[in-house]
């Protein structure tokens, strides 16, 4: 039996929304050989941005944690869309870049 990405996420008590459609002129993912490149993800819920503002100003630390979780789930949704939701098609993550909009003095 092939394990699925969405099934593994469900085992953790979480759920994947459908992979977000591009908000501009770009593609959400590109496969080149055995490598899969995923475009940047933001925290979304119900297809809309979940949090707006800077961490340490308009966005609390708890909301920042929630935003990171939603962004990671968005990333997994894109991987599921690219692989047919097949966990066995993912061997490892080669690079993961994260950008956080925060106030200059936020250091956590």
C-alpha positions in Angstrom: 0.0 0.0 0.0 1.4 3.4 -1.0 1.4 5.9 1.8 0.1 9.4 1.0 1.4 12.8 2.1 -2.1 13.8 3.1 -2.6 10.6 5.0 0.6 11.1 7.0 -0.4 14.7 7.7 -3.8 13.4 8.9 -2.0 11.0 11.3 -0.6 14.1 13.0 -4.0 15.5 13.5 -3.7 18.1 10.7 -5.2 18.5 7.3 -4.0 19.7 3.9 -6.1 22.3 2.0 -5.9 22.1 -1.8 -2.6 23.4 -3.1 -2.8 27.2 -3.6 -3.1 28.4 -7.2 -0.5 31.0 -8.3 -1.4 34.6 -7.2 0.6 36.0 -10.1 2.5 35.0 -13.2 4.5 32.0 -11.9 4.1 28.2 -11.5 3.7 26.7 -8.1 6.2 24.0 -8.7 8.7 22.7 -11.3 10.2 19.3 -11.5 13.7 19.0 -13.1 14.9 15.5 -13.2 14.6 14.0 -9.7 14.4 17.5 -8.1 11.2 19.3 -7.3 11.3 23.1 -6.8 8.4 24.6 -4.9 7.6 28.4 -5.1 7.3 30.4 -2.0 4.4 29.7 0.3 2.6 32.1 2.7 0.3 31.3 5.6 -3.2 30.7 4.1 -6.5 29.5 5.4 -9.6 29.1 3.3 -7.5 30.3 0.3 -6.8 33.7 1.8 -3.8 35.1 3.7 -4.1 34.2 7.4 -1.9 36.9 8.9 -0.9 40.3 7.7 1.8 42.5 9.3 5.1 42.1 11.0 6.0 39.6 13.7 6.6 41.6 16.8 4.2 44.4 15.7 0.8 43.5 14.3 1.4 39.7 14.5 2.0 38.1 17.9 4.5 35.3 18.5 1.7 32.7 18.9 0.3 33.9 15.5 3.8 33.7 14.0 4.0 30.0 15.1 0.5 29.4 13.5 1.6 31.2 10.4 4.7 29.0 10.1 2.6 25.9 10.5 0.1 27.0 7.8 3.0 27.9 5.4 4.5 24.4 6.0 1.1 22.8 5.3 0.9 24.8 2.1 4.4 23.5 1.1 3.2 20.0 1.8 0.1 20.6 -0.3 2.2 21.7 -3.2 4.4 18.6 -2.9 1.3 16.4 -2.8 0.0 18.1 -5.9 3.3 17.6 -7.7 3.7 13.9 -6.7 0.2 12.7 -6.9 0.1 12.7 -3.1 2.7 9.8 -3.0 5.0 9.9 0.0 7.2 7.3 -1.6 8.2 9.9 -4.3 9.8 12.1 -1.7 13.3 11.0 -0.6 14.6 14.1 1.2 14.5 17.9 1.4 17.6 19.3 -0.2 17.0 23.0 0.6 14.4 24.9 2.6 14.5 28.7 2.7 12.3 30.6 5.2 11.6 34.3 5.2 9.9 36.0 8.2 8.5 39.5 8.1 9.4 40.9 11.5 10.3 44.1 13.2 14.1 44.8 13.3 14.2 44.2 17.1 12.4 40.9 17.0 15.0 38.2 17.8 13.1 35.1 18.8 
